Amino acid sequence: MIQIPYLLFLGDAPDQLAAKVAQGIRDWRPDNAVGQFRMAGCGADVKLPDMDLAAAQAAGAKTLVVGVANRGGIISKDWKKVLVAALEDGFDLASGLHNLLRDEPDLVAVAEATGRALHDVRVPEEQYPIANGVKRSGKRCLAVGTDCSVGKMYTGLAMDAEMKRRGQKSTFRATGQTGILITGNGVPLDAVVADFMAGAVEWLTPDNDADHWDHIEGQGSLFHVSYSGVTMALIHGGQPDALILSHEPTRPHMRGLPGYDLPSLERLRDTALPLARIANPACQVVGISINTAAMGEDEALSYLEATEKRMGLPAVDPFRQGAARLADALDAI
């Protein structure tokens, strides 16, 4: 078990999106974090008190969580000084990076010497099967995006919270490091061997009551050449009954790919739905989730209204406005 509360390590994250792990914990499990640790040059801020290790320890923090999701998931040399110092000061470490804490000899040596724990949440802990495509009972919803990091996880968490508020049967199924750190369980899908990814999603979303909804955490994008494979595994392994289209309208280009423009919502719909219907012919696109965090209130409302009129589907920012209308769309299936 990862001990709480956390000190969220933002390191030298260049922008807010790079600190999406910390931001997700801050937004969905605020009681689990006492503060943030930012290095010189950090361009992110999750609006928690800035603390050094001593202040965080005095505030009761027990685990330093690497809250950065950088390209390639690498632990930099500059970070190492902080991570080593944290272990020496009595903190456990937790990380969802591809670069595992347990693979860094200096961190392992200090952890062993101090009796502290290293938690790598991006490590598969099960022997997942190869997908068989057999239809499962229960219902499943998946958010698919025009890009990575557009709010697919927030959409699933918000819909799950709304359905639980209504007394409906619902579970959020985490498939990435942030979701796992928020909920405490899930499948680190992009660390699963490719042949077993779809099977891991089948394992994660087993047979359930006919009126139970699984909200599967979306990953990547079919249009992102770096991360499209994990999206396909979610679409086929998840066999979703419902798709939510997710979009962030202020992006100048695909995240990390300046040579690629974002697709339209229409193109996303017309690409994702036929692929989903390979595994579940009854799948429907039922709503649109727009990340309006970079917009003012009036601009956001205007954009949502225009999108809804154009697409003929409920369009909301589920974090800003709540997910009631998206939950209503699932009830209508």
N, C-alpha and C positions, 0 to 999 in steps of 0.2 A: 504494500500500500504506500502511495506517495503521501507524505505527511503535509498537512496544511496547518497554517496558512502559508502562502507563497510570497516570495519577493520576485517580481517579474523582471527578468534581465532583457533590456532592449538593446544593449550593446551599442554598436555604431550603426544601427539600422538607418538606411539613407532616407526612407520616407515612411509614411504611415502604413502602407500596404505591407512593407517588409516586416512590420511588427504585428502581423495579423493574429499570431498565436496569442500574444499578450492581450491584444484588443478583444479577442474572443472570450478569453477568461474574464477580463474586466467587465465585459458587457453581460455575460451570462452566468458567471459565478463570482460576483463582486465580493462576497463575503470570504472568498478563498484567497484574496490577495491584499497585503497590507501596504505595498508600495512598489515603485519601479526604480530600477538601477539603469541609468543612462551614462554612456561613455561620452567623451568629447566628440563632437561632430554628429551626434545622434539627431536624426531628422524626424523622429517619431515621438509621440507623447500620448499615453493612454489615460491621462488625467488622473493619475494617482500621485501621492506624495513622492517626491524624489528622495531616495534614501541611499546611504552607503551601507555597507554590511553591518556595521555596529548599530546603526539606527534601526535597521530592519530586525536585527536580532533582539533589540530592546523592545520592539513592537510585537515580538512573538513569532516572527517568520521562522519556518523550519526547513523550507526547501527553496533553493534558487532555481526557478524555471526559465529555461532559455525560451524567450518569447518571440524569437525572430525566425522567419522562414525565408532564408536567402536562397538564391539560385544555386542548386546543387547541394544545399544542406550542409555547408562546411563550417567547422569550428575554426575560427581564425586565430592566429598567434596572439593577437591583441586581446582576444577574449580569454585566452588561457590563464593570464595573470589573475583575472577576476575569479575564474572558476576554481583555480587552485586555492586562492585566498579564502573563498567561500567554504571549501572543504575544511581548510585549516581552522576556520572560525566556527565550525560546528554545523554547517548547513549540509543537507543532502542536495544532490543535483538531479534535475529532471530535464529531459530534452526529447524533442520529436524530430531531430535532424537525421538525415541519412548518415552523416558522419557520427557514428555512435560514440557515446562517452566511454563505453567499455573497450573500445578499440584504441584509446589514447593511453599509452603506458604511463605517462606522468600522472594523469588523473586517477588511473587505477591504483598506482602506488600510494598516492596521497590518501585516497579513499580507504585503502586497506590499513594504512598507518593510523588514521584518525577514527576508524570505525564508522565512516559515513557510507551512505548508499548512493549508487548511481542508477538512475531509472531511465532506460531508453524505451520510450513508448512506441517508437516506429519499428518494432521488431515483432514479426508474427509469432504467436505463441501456440498456434494450433497446426495440425496437419490438415490443410484444407483439401477437399476433394476437387476433382475436375467437374465442371458444370455438366449436368445431365439434361437441363431444360424441362424437367418435369414440372407441371403446373402445381403451385402450392396454394393452400387455402389462406384466407385473409386477403387484405388489400395493401398495396404499396404505392407510395408516391415518391417521385424523384425529381429534383430540380436540375435542369441542364442549362448551361450558360453560353453566352456569346463569347466568353473569355474565362480564364481562371480568375479566382479571387474577386467575383462580382456579387457575392452574397448568397450563394447556394446553401451554405451551412446555416446562415442566419434564417433563411427561408424555412428550412426544415425544423429548426429549433422553435421558431415562432409559431409554425403550424401545430407542432406537437404541444406546445404550451397552451395554445388556444383550445385545442380539442380536449386536453385534460381539464382545462377550466370548465368546459361544458359537461364534463363527466363522461366523455367518450373514451373508447379504448384506443390508445395511441402510444407509440414508442419511437423515439429518435434513435436511429441506428448510425453510430459514428463510423466513418471510414477514413479519417485522417487524424493527424496528431493533435490538432486543436480540439476537434470533437471528442477525442479520447480523453484529453486532459479535462475537458468540461464535464463529461458524463462519467468517466471512470472506466469505460469499457468500449469495445469496438474492434474493428479490423483495420490495421494500417495498410490500406490497400495497395498503395504505390510501392510497398516493400515486399509484396507477395510475388513469387515467381509468376511470370506472365501466364503460363498455361493454367494456373490455379486461381487467377483473379476472379473470374466469373463464378467459379465454384465457391470462393470465399464469400461472395455476396449472397449466394444461395444459402450458405451456412448461417450467415448473419441474419437472414430474414426467413426463418423457417415457417412451416405451417402454423396458422393461428386461427382465432375465431373469425367467423365470416365478416363481422363488423369491426374488426381491428385493423387500424392503419399503421403501417411502418412508414416512417419518414426517413428515407435513405439520404444520408449526407452526400451531396454531389461533389464531384472532383473534376478538375481540368475543364476541357471544352473539346468538342468534336472538331473545332476549327483551330485549335492551338496545336501546332505541329510538335511541340515538346511534350504535351501531356494528354493527347487524345486517346491513347490506349487505355488509360484508367477509366475514362468516360465510357468507352465501349463496354468494358467489363461490367460497369454499373448498369448500363442499359440492358444488356442481355442476361446477366446474373440476377438483377433485381426484378426482371419481368414486371415493370411498373404498370399499374392500372391507370395512373395519372402522371402527366408531366407538367411541371411548372417551368416556364421559360424565364431565365434570370439574365439581367442586363444592367450594366453601369454605363449611362449614356455620355459621360464626360471624358471617356478614354480617347486619347489621340490615336492609339494603335493597340494591338494585342500586347498583353503584359510581357515585357522582355523581348518582344519581337517588333522592332520599329518598322520593319518592312511589310507588316501584315495589318491590314485594316480589320476592324470588327465587322462581323456579318450582321445583317439586319435580323430583327426578330422573326420576320417572315421566312428568311432563309434558314434560321435555326429550327423553326417549326417544321418546315418542309424537309429538312434533313434528319432531324431526330425522330420524328414520329414514324416514318417507314422503318427505321432501324429498330425502334421499340416494338413495332408490330410483328417483327420476325419472331420474337419470343412470346409476345402477348398480343394477339390480333385485336383485342378489345381495348387496347391502350388509347387514351384520349389526352389531348392538351387541354387543360382546364383553367389555366390562369397565368398571369405574368407578374413576376417579382422584379421591381425596379429599385436599384440601390441609388437613392437620391441624396446620400450623405454630403456630396459636394455641391448641392443646390440649396438655394434659399427656399422658404416655404412656398411662396407664390409660384416660383419657377417649377418647383417639384410638382405642385398640384396641377399646373398647366400641362406639364409633360405627361403626367399620369392620365389625365383626362383625354389628351390627344391620342395617346397610345391605346387606351381602352376603346376609343371610338374607331380607330384604324383597324385594330386586331379583332374586335368583337369579343373580347375576353376581359374579365376583371383584372385590372392593373393596379397594384398597390405596392407601397414600400412597407413590407411586413414588420420591419424593426421600428420604423417611424410612426406607422399608423396602426399597427396590429394586423393580425392575419385572419381576422374574422371572415372576410369575403372569400379568401382562399379556402378556408375550412368549409364555408357554405358550398363552394364549388365541388368539394369532395363529397359532401352530403348528397349532392344532386346526382351522383353517379349511381 
